[in-house]
Amino acid sequence: MLANDPKIREKVMGVWEISTQPLTFTLSKGQMVIRDSRFSNKKPPLLDLPITIFLAFEPIEIVEQIDKKNNTDTLRKEFKGFKKNPFSSQN
C-alpha cells in the first residue's frame, strides 16, 4: 500500500529528505506508525497518526510532531531559505 499510493509515497520521501535519523513507516489499521529504523519494534513508535492527518500534514509538520512528542530537535536539519513544502519551487 505504501509503495502504491503516490500521496503517501511523496510524504514519506519528504520526511526522509528532511530528517537526520533513519525512519520506518508502517500503515496499520488506518494509522501511520513512524519508528526509528535502528530500534525497530524494540522501542515505542516515535509517532503514530491517523492516515487522514498524516496526509493533511506537510513533511516539515510531521517532523515537527515527532520532535514535539519526543522532546528532541535532532530530527531537524537547517531550513534557512526553504519554504514549507520541500517539493515546491525555491524561487
N, C-alpha and C positions, 0 to 999 in steps of 0.2 A: 504494500500500500504506500509506504513512504516513497519508494522509488518511482511509483507510477503516477503520483499526484504532483503536477508541476508547481502548484502553490506551496505545498508542504516542502517539496524539494528546494524551492527558492529560499524559503525561510530558514531551513536547516543550513544551507550553504552560506547564507548571510551571517548566521550566528557563528558558524565555523570560521568565517573570514575575520570577524572582529574579536573573537575570544582568543585567549592565550593558552587555555587548557584544552586537552582533547576531550570532546564530549560525545556521548552516545545518546541517540534519540530512539525512543520506543513508543509506539502507539498501542495503548491498551485500554479497551473499554471506553473509548471516547476521550481518553486522557493522553496528552503528550507528556511522557516522562523523560526528563533530562538527567543524565548521570555523568559523573566523571569517568572517562574510559579506563583510567588507571586502576580504579577500585571496583569496577563492575557492579555486582549486586551485593558486595560486602558492606557497603555503607548506604544510608538512605539517599534517595534522589536529591539532586541539587534543586530541582524544581519540577512540579507536575502541574499542568494546566489543562483545562478542558480544551479540546481541539478548536472550538469556535473562538476562544480567547487567544489561543496560540496563533491562529490565522489572522486575527484582528491586530495583533501587535506587530510592530516593526522589529527587525533583528536587534537593533540597539535597545529597544524597550525590553525584549526578552532577556538580554544580558543584564540590564539594569535590575530586573526582577530577581535574577539569580544572585546578583551581588547583594541586593537588599535582604533577601531571605537568609543568606549565609553570612552576612556581615563581612563581606570581602570587597576588595577592589582589584583583585588580581586578575579577574577575567577581562578587564577593560584595557584596550590599547588607547593610544592617543588619538583623539578625533579632531584635532585642530584643523580647521578648514573644510571639514566634511559636513554634509547635510544629514538630515535624519535618516534617509534611506540610502544604504551603501550602493544600491544598484542605480541610483539616479545620476544624472549628469552633474559633474562637479563644476561646470562653468556657470 
